[in-house]
Amino acid sequence: MAATGSEKQGATAYYVSTPIYYVNDAPHLGHAYTTVAGDVLTRWHRQRGEKVWYLTGTDEHGQKIMRTAEANGVTPQEWCDKLVEEAWKPLWEHLNIANDDFIRTTEKRHTDRVQEFVQDLYDKGEIYKGGYEGPYCVGCEEYKLPGDLIEDEAGVKLCPIHKKPVEILKEENYFFKLSSYGPKLMEFYADNPDFIQPESARNEVVNFVKQGLQDLSISRSTFDWGVPVPWDEKHVIYVWVDALLNYATAVGYGANQDKFDGTFPANVHLVGKDILRFHAVIWPAMLMAQGLPLPGRVAANGWLMVGGEKMSKSNLTGIKPQDLTTHFGVDAYRWYFLRAIAFGSDGSFSWEDFSARYTSELANDYGNLASRVAAMVGKYFDGALPEATAAGDAEKAVQDGLAKAVATADRKIGEELDFQGGILAIFDFVKQVNGYITEQEPWKVAKDDSPEGRARLATILYTAAESLRGVAVLLNAVMPETSQKLWDSLGAESSLGALADQRVQDAGTWGRLPAGSTVTKGAVLFPRLEEKPA
């Protein structure tokens, strides 16, 4: 039985990957959703002090790319180069994605290793020559089973994902003996119940494999935009076999054994649910055939819906992330989709919902809290954080609230990939601190100029500022620019060091922000929204 990535067999890096995205067009919200989720997850683990490797990239071979390039009057390579350099990489930079590598499947470091991997399988007798005829969706780059198709009003067979007619292809191909891995996969799923998440996705895959697997066509001979089959250059390697291998080639497979051993396999593959079978069936079977360890988890996020349709260019719902970031800001963008949608479920996007949540939770609850605390420390203590000397039950409740928020968020985000649950735990604490300030009424306490009154006021404001110190650490993975602004406002950089060096698991340790820290009222964290652009 192949080992899983959860055991890591000596590997030291917490390794997370996104899908490598197909560059037939510019990225939209759906692509950015998965990439931001991976960024938050890996930033969280870095904040734990762990060694992390975060991989993203682009899938650049296949018939769809070739046709798109031809339609635009350029070569496939020219098309890929233009899209990657002018659209994909700039967007990840714009969204503050801290990936460690960006793999392109047209790179030699990838294509050479793909040929070696497939040649090894051929030499082992895992690949044979045969013929195949069946319905093919160019959009999915996949042969479809007849039972998977839907029909339009005229009875034309359509891909259920792209809602476009399939093509009937007949060609001589090479096949991987996928059918022989059905029992091994079922045993693996049983031994590793958390391998596929969420549970609905796991059930889908298990039921699919139970029905029996067909051998997989791993080459194409009707077009030439792909990695040549090393023993028969009239064929190119099937784009999905080529693409899946990026998770190995990017971390040194066949080229840098030390890096490979210290990173592979992935702890988490983040994928869209429409490509789940490739990652949860074909990919583990390929690894089993090669005697390599299997990933720890394949986590399928749901679809982003607009007007009841999956967000995509073909459905004319491919909203650009920049359409939102220019209005709401990058940090709010990163926060919103993980806050509003349970990861693993489908979720509907609307401008109105984003605006309402921004105003209520970010501007009113969080941003206003930070502004009020800084303003009161400035007004009543000349910007020097006072010492807490009169703590009571109310303060103990806030301390306990922070400890609970840390424990809950660390478990939900770092382990369960429940980004929504983790963010809600943090913002529940923000609400608790707001409630504490409302109940304690420091503006009234400030009118008591006695030593006892000053001590009580100092304790209230220290409690609020120390709470914000914890919140800045907890939200750093989600909203890094805003968290840094808050960190600077609290004077924490000079007294505690860089925000990135603060350990998330220690964020609940009370009293870390020292009295005497210089608290300043900086720019508003979440400015009031202007009217929606036309």
C-alpha positions as a printed Julia matrix, in Angstrom:
534×3 Matrix{Float64}:
   0.0    0.0     0.0
   1.38   3.37   -1.03
   2.08   5.83    1.76
   0.2    9.11    1.85
   1.51  12.63    2.09
   0.04  12.96    5.56
   2.91  10.69    6.68
   5.39  12.63    4.54
   8.03   9.88    4.96
  10.79  12.21    6.04
   9.69  15.16    3.92
   9.95  18.4     5.84
   7.98  20.99    3.86
   4.26  21.62    4.19
   3.51  21.4     0.49
   0.34  22.92   -1.02
  -0.56  23.17   -4.7
  -3.27  24.82   -6.74
  -4.35  23.37  -10.07
  -2.15  24.59  -12.86
  -4.52  26.79  -14.8
  -5.34  26.43  -18.47
  -4.16  29.54  -20.31
  -6.79  29.69  -23.03
  -7.87  33.03  -21.55
  -7.18  35.52  -18.76
  -7.91  34.48  -15.15
 -11.28  35.14  -13.51
 -12.65  35.04   -9.96
 -12.85  31.25   -9.91
  -9.13  30.86  -10.56
  -8.28  33.51   -7.99
 -10.55  31.91   -5.39
  -8.53  28.7    -5.25
  -5.22  30.54   -5.39
  -6.11  32.88   -2.52
  -7.26  29.9    -0.46
  -3.9   28.22   -1.01
  -2.1   31.44   -0.14
  -4.01  31.82    3.13
  -3.36  28.19    4.03
   0.38  28.4     3.37
   0.76  31.81    5.02
  -0.95  30.32    8.07
   1.52  27.45    8.22
   4.44  29.83    7.74
   3.06  31.84   10.66
   3.23  28.62   12.66
   6.96  28.58   11.98
   6.81  25.66    9.54
   8.77  25.2     6.35
   6.29  25.67    3.51
   6.24  25.16   -0.25
   3.41  26.74   -2.23
   3.13  25.87   -5.92
   0.95  27.3    -8.64
   1.38  27.59  -12.38
  -0.09  27.16  -15.85
  -1.1   24.24  -18.06
  -0.03  25.11  -21.59
  -0.44  22.08  -23.85
  -3.44  20.46  -25.51
  -5.91  20.92  -28.3
  -7.81  23.8   -26.7
  -4.64  25.92  -26.41
  -3.7   25.09  -29.99
  -7.1   26.13  -31.33
  -7.17  29.32  -29.26
  -3.74  30.31  -30.53
  -4.73  29.6   -34.13
  -7.87  31.71  -33.73
  -5.66  34.58  -32.54
  -3.13  34.21  -35.34
  -0.15  33.23  -33.17
   1.73  30.06  -32.27
   0.67  28.17  -29.15
   3.92  29.09  -27.42
   3.47  32.78  -28.25
  -0.07  32.66  -26.92
   1.01  31.02  -23.67
   3.93  33.43  -23.16
   1.66  36.43  -23.64
  -1.09  35.23  -21.29
   1.28  34.12  -18.54
   3.42  37.23  -18.5
   0.66  39.79  -19.1
  -2.27  38.26  -17.2
  -1.57  35.35  -14.86
   1.64  36.29  -13.09
   0.65  39.97  -12.7
  -2.68  38.98  -11.12
  -1.02  36.75   -8.53
   1.32  39.61   -7.67
  -1.62  42.01   -7.48
  -3.48  39.69   -5.08
  -0.39  39.37   -2.86
   0.04  35.65   -3.54
   3.24  34.44   -1.86
   3.88  31.36   -3.99
   7.3   29.71   -3.82
   7.26  28.54   -7.43
   5.34  29.05  -10.67
   5.55  26.07  -12.99
   4.79  26.23  -16.7
   4.29  22.92  -18.5
   6.2   24.18  -21.53
   9.38  24.52  -19.44
  12.18  22.05  -20.13
  12.5   21.22  -16.42
   8.98  19.81  -16.74
   8.81  18.3   -20.23
  12.0   16.25  -19.88
  10.8   14.71  -16.62
   7.34  13.98  -18.07
   8.94  11.95  -20.85
  11.07  10.06  -18.34
   8.07   9.27  -16.13
   5.97   7.98  -19.02
   8.92   6.02  -20.47
   9.36   4.31  -17.09
   5.71   3.25  -17.08
   6.01   1.97  -20.65
   9.12  -0.02  -19.77
   7.27  -1.56  -16.8
   4.44  -2.75  -19.05
   1.94  -0.27  -17.61
   1.27   1.29  -21.03
   0.12  -0.44  -24.22
  -1.03   0.56  -27.71
  -4.69   0.48  -28.67
  -7.52   2.36  -30.35
 -10.39   4.38  -29.01
 -13.52   6.07  -30.27
 -15.77   8.19  -28.12
 -17.21  11.59  -27.24
 -14.52  14.15  -26.41
 -14.85  17.6   -24.82
 -12.05  19.87  -25.95
 -12.88  22.29  -23.11
 -12.28  19.57  -20.51
  -9.59  17.86  -22.64
 -11.31  14.61  -21.69
 -13.13  11.68  -23.24
 -16.59  11.56  -21.72
 -18.62   8.52  -20.76
 -21.94   8.46  -22.63
 -23.79   8.53  -19.3
 -22.06  11.8   -18.34
 -23.48  13.76  -21.29
 -26.57  15.93  -21.38
 -28.74  16.86  -24.37
 -29.97  20.18  -25.68
 -33.47  20.73  -27.04
 -32.39  19.37  -30.43
 -30.98  16.18  -28.9
 -27.34  17.21  -29.42
 -24.99  15.64  -26.87
 -23.32  18.27  -24.66
 -20.56  18.35  -22.07
 -22.35  18.84  -18.72
 -19.73  21.38  -17.59
 -19.2   23.53  -20.67
 -22.71  23.02  -22.17
 -21.09  22.67  -25.61
 -21.36  19.81  -28.14
 -18.8   17.03  -27.75
 -16.76  15.76  -30.68
 -16.61  12.09  -31.62
 -12.92  11.22  -31.87
 -11.41   8.03  -33.21
  -7.67   7.56  -32.99
  -4.9    5.13  -32.23
  -3.53   5.86  -28.77
  -1.37   4.51  -26.0
  -3.23   3.45  -22.85
  -2.32   3.34  -19.17
  -3.69   0.29  -17.35
  -5.87   2.36  -15.05
  -8.5   -0.39  -14.76
  -6.1   -2.6   -12.77
  -5.82   0.06  -10.05
  -9.49   0.12   -9.06
  -9.14  -2.33   -6.14
  -5.94  -0.62   -4.92
  -7.63   2.77   -5.01
 -10.65   1.46   -3.1
  -8.36   0.02   -0.44
  -6.49   3.3    -0.25
  -9.69   5.33    0.12
 -10.82   3.02    2.93
  -7.49   3.31    4.74
  -7.36   7.1     4.28
 -10.92   8.43    4.75
  -9.73  12.08    4.77
  -7.84  11.78    1.47
 -10.7   13.37   -0.5
 -12.62  16.31    0.93
 -15.37  17.31    1.36
 -17.29  14.14    2.09
 -19.62  14.7    -0.86
 -16.59  14.73   -3.16
 -15.23  11.57   -1.55
 -18.54   9.8    -2.06
 -18.61  10.8    -5.72
 -15.14   9.43   -6.35
 -15.71   6.2    -4.42
 -18.94   5.52   -6.33
 -17.21   6.27   -9.63
 -14.36   3.85   -8.95
 -16.77   1.19   -7.65
 -18.41   1.06  -11.07
 -15.12  -0.07  -12.6
 -12.41   1.94  -14.3
 -11.52   2.0   -17.97
  -7.92   2.13  -19.12
  -6.8    5.7   -19.75
  -5.76   7.01  -23.16
  -2.47   8.77  -22.42
  -1.55  10.0   -25.9
  -3.02  11.89  -28.83
  -2.09  11.55  -32.49
  -4.47  14.02  -34.17
  -2.52  17.16  -33.17
   1.06  17.93  -32.15
   0.92  20.63  -29.43
   2.19  18.64  -26.49
   5.08  16.67  -25.06
   6.16  14.0   -27.57
   5.79  10.36  -26.51
   9.47   9.38  -26.21
   9.22   6.02  -27.99
   6.75   7.17  -30.67
   6.97  10.84  -31.65
   3.87  10.61  -33.87
   2.02  10.92  -30.57
   1.96  13.57  -27.86
   1.3   12.81  -24.21
  -2.27  13.4   -23.06
  -2.43  16.88  -21.57
  -3.81  15.68  -18.22
  -0.96  13.2   -17.69
   1.44  16.01  -18.6
  -0.34  18.45  -16.26
  -0.63  16.22  -13.19
   3.09  15.53  -13.24
   3.81  19.2   -12.51
   3.31  18.43   -8.81
   6.37  16.18   -9.0
   8.53  17.93  -11.59
   8.28  21.31   -9.85
   9.86  19.94   -6.68
  12.77  18.13   -8.28
  11.49  14.78   -9.55
  14.27  13.18  -11.55
  16.5   16.25  -11.19
  17.01  17.19   -7.53
  16.51  14.2    -5.26
  17.16  16.08   -2.01
  14.54  18.69   -2.8
  12.11  16.01   -3.95
  12.56  13.93   -0.8
  12.15  17.02    1.38
   8.95  18.21   -0.3
   7.02  15.49   -2.13
   4.24  14.44   -1.92
   1.87  17.35   -1.42
   0.11  17.67    1.9
  -2.81  19.33    0.13
  -3.84  19.52   -3.52
  -6.45  22.27   -3.9
  -8.65  21.61   -6.94
 -11.97  22.62   -8.44
 -14.6   19.93   -8.18
 -14.79  19.64  -11.98
 -11.23  18.23  -12.04
 -11.6   16.06   -8.95
 -11.43  12.69  -10.71
  -8.13  13.51  -12.36
  -6.57  14.25   -8.97
  -8.29  11.61   -6.86
  -8.27   8.71   -9.34
  -5.77   9.13  -12.17
  -3.03  10.92  -10.2
  -2.85   8.43   -7.3
  -2.97   5.5    -9.76
  -0.02   6.99  -11.69
   1.92   7.37   -8.44
   1.1    3.82   -7.38
   2.35   2.55  -10.72
   5.63   4.39  -10.19
   5.97   3.37   -6.53
   5.78   6.96   -5.29
   3.98   8.16   -2.13
   0.49   9.59   -2.47
  -0.7   13.07   -1.43
  -2.13  13.7     2.01
  -5.35  15.32    0.82
  -7.22  16.35   -2.31
  -9.55  19.19   -1.32
 -12.17  20.17   -3.86
 -13.65  23.64   -3.64
 -17.08  24.34   -5.05
 -18.0   26.55   -7.96
 -18.47  30.28   -7.79
 -21.9   31.0    -9.21
 -23.2   34.15  -10.87
 -26.85  34.23  -11.8
 -27.15  30.51  -11.15
 -24.35  29.59  -13.58
 -20.82  28.43  -12.87
 -18.43  31.34  -13.31
 -16.51  30.85  -16.57
 -15.55  32.64  -19.74
 -17.75  30.34  -21.83
 -20.79  31.29  -19.73
 -19.89  35.01  -20.03
 -19.61  35.21  -16.24
 -15.84  35.41  -16.0
 -15.57  38.47  -13.78
 -12.06  39.89  -13.47
 -10.71  40.09   -9.91
  -9.51  43.63  -10.65
 -13.15  44.67  -11.13
 -13.55  44.08   -7.4
 -10.14  44.98   -5.98
 -10.27  48.48   -7.47
 -13.48  49.09   -5.5
 -13.08  47.06   -2.3
  -9.29  46.71   -2.04
  -7.11  43.61   -2.27
  -7.31  42.6     1.39
 -11.09  42.84    1.48
 -11.19  40.77   -1.71
  -9.0   38.06   -0.14
 -11.23  38.06    2.95
 -14.63  38.1     1.3
 -14.69  34.89   -0.7
 -13.26  32.77    2.12
 -15.59  34.44    4.62
 -18.77  34.31    2.54
 -18.46  30.8     1.08
 -17.86  27.54    2.93
 -14.83  26.01    1.21
 -15.96  22.86   -0.58
 -19.46  24.15   -1.29
 -20.81  26.12   -4.23
 -21.28  29.79   -3.48
 -23.04  32.67   -5.19
 -21.28  35.97   -5.64
 -23.12  39.28   -5.66
 -21.85  42.84   -5.5
 -24.54  43.67   -2.95
 -23.5   40.91   -0.56
 -19.84  41.94   -0.77
 -20.76  45.57   -0.05
 -22.95  44.66    2.91
 -20.33  42.41    4.52
 -17.56  44.94    3.89
 -19.51  47.7     5.6
 -20.79  45.64    8.51
 -17.85  43.41    9.38
 -14.74  45.08    8.03
 -15.5   48.8     8.27
 -17.86  48.91   11.26
 -16.74  45.99   13.44
 -13.01  45.65   12.75
 -11.84  48.93   11.26
 -13.84  51.1    13.64
 -12.55  49.12   16.63
  -8.93  49.74   15.58
  -9.61  53.46   15.04
 -11.43  53.94   18.35
  -8.77  52.21   20.43
  -5.92  54.16   18.83
  -7.82  57.43   19.19
  -8.55  56.85   22.9
  -4.96  55.85   23.73
  -3.87  59.03   21.96
  -6.43  61.21   23.69
  -6.13  59.87   27.24
  -2.5   58.7    27.42
  -0.73  60.75   24.74
  -0.27  57.66   22.55
   1.7   55.64   25.11
   0.02  52.28   25.8
  -0.81  52.25   29.52
  -0.24  49.35   31.88
  -3.18  47.21   33.0
  -3.33  47.16   36.8
  -7.03  46.79   37.54
  -8.1   43.67   35.62
 -11.22  41.83   36.65
 -13.76  39.33   35.36
 -14.53  41.39   32.25
 -10.88  41.4    31.24
 -10.54  37.68   32.0
 -13.45  37.0    29.64
 -11.66  38.89   26.85
  -8.43  37.0    27.52
 -10.31  33.7    27.37
 -12.04  34.87   24.19
  -8.72  35.48   22.46
  -7.35  32.1    23.52
 -10.5   30.43   22.19
 -10.3   32.32   18.89
  -6.68  31.28   18.41
  -7.38  27.6    19.12
 -10.47  27.52   16.92
  -8.95  29.42   13.99
  -5.75  27.38   14.09
  -7.68  24.14   13.95
 -10.18  25.22   11.33
  -7.82  27.03    8.95
  -4.58  25.15    9.54
  -5.97  21.62    9.76
  -9.55  21.43    8.5
  -9.34  23.95    5.63
 -12.5   25.5     7.03
 -11.51  29.05    6.14
 -14.97  30.4     6.79
 -15.14  28.84   10.24
 -11.71  30.14   11.18
 -12.44  33.68   10.0
 -15.79  33.68   11.82
 -14.05  32.65   15.04
 -11.69  35.63   14.73
 -14.5   38.05   13.96
 -16.61  36.69   16.82
 -13.74  37.78   19.03
 -13.69  41.2    17.35
 -17.39  41.51   18.2
 -16.62  40.46   21.78
 -14.03  43.23   22.13
 -16.46  45.77   20.69
 -19.02  44.61   23.23
 -16.46  44.89   26.02
 -15.7   48.51   25.12
 -19.41  49.34   24.87
 -20.05  47.84   28.32
 -17.0   49.41   30.0
 -17.59  52.87   28.52
 -13.99  54.15   28.75
 -15.13  57.66   27.66
 -17.12  57.84   30.9
 -14.39  56.26   33.01
 -12.02  58.95   31.68
 -14.03  61.57   33.56
 -12.86  60.03   36.85
  -9.43  61.55   37.37
  -8.72  59.64   40.59
  -5.87  57.08   40.68
  -8.49  54.32   40.67
 -10.24  55.84   37.67
  -7.0   56.23   35.75
  -6.03  52.66   36.56
  -9.39  51.39   35.34
  -9.18  53.4    32.11
  -5.65  52.13   31.53
  -6.78  48.53   31.99
  -9.68  48.91   29.56
  -7.54  50.42   26.82
  -4.68  47.97   27.35
  -7.15  45.1    27.1
  -8.51  46.46   23.83
  -5.07  47.12   22.33
  -3.71  43.72   23.37
  -6.78  42.11   21.81
  -6.01  43.89   18.55
  -2.44  42.63   18.74
  -3.83  39.08   18.7
  -6.24  39.89   15.88
  -3.42  41.34   13.74
  -1.52  38.05   14.03
  -4.6   35.92   13.36
  -5.65  37.87   10.27
  -2.17  38.25    8.8
  -2.62  35.23    6.52
  -5.94  36.53    5.24
  -5.33  40.28    5.05
  -1.56  40.86    5.22
  -1.51  44.55    4.25
  -4.21  45.52    6.72
  -2.66  43.45    9.49
   0.67  45.19    8.95
  -1.03  48.59    9.18
  -2.64  47.59   12.47
   0.65  46.13   13.75
   2.38  49.42   13.01
  -0.44  51.42   14.59
  -0.04  49.44   17.83
   3.69  50.13   17.93
   4.25  46.36   17.86
   6.96  46.37   15.19
   9.44  48.13   17.49
   8.46  46.29   20.66
   7.75  42.75   19.38
   9.47  42.57   16.01
   8.15  41.71   12.55
   4.56  40.56   12.24
   5.61  37.62   10.07
   7.73  36.32   12.95
   4.81  36.16   15.39
   3.64  32.57   15.86
  -0.07  32.11   15.35
  -0.23  29.4    18.02
   1.17  31.91   20.53
  -1.18  34.75   19.57
  -3.43  33.99   22.53
  -0.67  34.36   25.12
  -1.89  37.42   26.99
   0.28  40.43   27.78
   2.73  40.29   24.89
   2.27  43.91   23.81
   4.34  45.85   26.35
   3.07  48.91   28.15
   4.73  52.02   26.79
   4.35  50.97   23.15
   3.61  53.97   20.95
   0.08  53.72   19.6
  -0.75  55.92   16.63
  -3.95  56.47   14.72
  -3.08  55.68   11.13
  -5.18  55.68    7.99
  -8.63  54.11    8.18
  -8.22  50.36    7.59
 -11.4   50.03    5.53
 -12.55  53.33    3.97
 -16.19  53.99    3.29
 -17.22  52.58   -0.08
 -18.04  54.89   -2.94
 -20.97  54.16   -5.19
 -20.76  51.0    -7.28
 -19.0   51.74  -10.58
 -21.22  51.75  -13.63
